[in-house]
């Protein structure tokens, strides 16, 4: 059964607004909420506020009761994996087992330079990610962990309490590159490509599952989610869709019909999701373009989600 999550790019939003959105998502029946992991805005003006994702997720975990929570995706460059293992285990405990653990290699060089965080070349970042996930998974599941890698080392480290989810929270790895797909195949539970086409998901799944076999892993255990921050636009008529999507069209420099975003009237969104579902997607994580308004979320929950729920009701 396909599930639906919401990604919130928290730039320019204060905590009361984020809390209102999260509680609205939970009430509307969404499966999960995800924050992005950035330290300042991705678009000007850069002086707008951006609440740190993991601290904010802890607050939202205490405010909500059933909806799952995560970061889409955590930047591995920002935190040592041993600290991230401890933070995420704590959040799974606080949320009573509702953590969705998303992580990626990091891509925004200007942000790292501004904050004094090293930004190595792409191949190094990918290998760091691979080692980080190995450390995190071991710390979540082992009584005592030691790891000696090329980039990270931990020695006789304890991580208590352990996450409540067993064997551990799901590990979603974000990114579209062949190197990222290789990391998914080796150490991930789920793959979140960014704004993919249905064909890209289908082809990517084939590649990852073939490689999982080489690692001795069960390819049928792999999960995939469509991810797109701030790129979902839904309205009752096509004229309103065009008007709401105009800023998105300008920022991406493409025609509306060329975008892989989740855009359209409810019937068009349903058709696009059916294509993603047929390609192998189990979760849609959409970031609506009209935050902090809840209009898009409400319409999506009223007109789109019930279509897929009804498929499994008979």
Secondary structure, DSSP 8 states (H G I E B T S, - for coil): --EEEEEE--BT--HHHHHHHHHHHHHHT-SEEEE---SS-SSS-TTS-B--HHHHHHHHHHH-SSSEEEETTEEGGGS-HHHHHHHHHHHHHHTTS-EEEEEE----HHHHHHHT-----HHHHHHHHHHHHHHHHHHHH-SSEEEE-SS-EEEEE---S--SSSS---EEEE--SHHHHHHHHHH-SEEEEES--HHHHHHHHHHHHHHHHHTT--GGG-EEEEEEEEEEEE-SSHHHHHHHHHHHHHHHTS-GGG--SEEESHHHHHHHHHHHHHHT--EEEEEETTTT--HHHHHHHHHTHHHHHHTT--
